[in-house]
Amino acid sequence: MQHLTQSRIAAALAAAQQPEGERPWRLLLTKAPTTYTGVRSALALERNPGLRQLADMDEATCRAEASRARVVQELARQDGYLAALSVCEQMMSAAPVLPVKARIPLSPWSDGPLIYWRFHHDAAAVAAVADRFGMPVTERPHGDDGTTTYVSAVGAVDGIQFEAYTLIDTSSVPGQVAA
């Protein structure tokens, strides 16, 4: 949420339509949240009447704070996706090998997107990407039968979390033993 400023939030709120039955945003005594924690707190207060009583906030104000927080959340999601797409584009242009699949989900438990690159049964490709971007490679057993290994490289590139991974079937690779 690094690009969220009060003026940018004010412009987004001016363009948004406020749900009926809430206290008007212009009458709220607090500033709009600019952090992940602030947004999550406003949404939690809306869902929990007990917390609302502890915060000494009436329902109309609480709903207004939450709807305003949702506008901020959408701005942050947009910023996160755009930043991740930019990083992914830069990484692909510098990568020694391209993934078979790239995904950029926005995790609900973090305040930013994650970039995942999947390689098809190719631990060497994961190692090459890890080497290029300065990340360690880890291997761990995957599944209950012990014949599959999960190979991954995890790190951050320009503040965006990244993981390159593959699954290797070790039962069909001669001389290789699952960890």
Summary of the structure (lengths in Angstrom):
residues: 179
radius of gyration: 22.2
end to end distance: 39.7
largest distance: 70.6
contacts: 505
relative contact order: 0.12
helix: 44%
strand: 20%
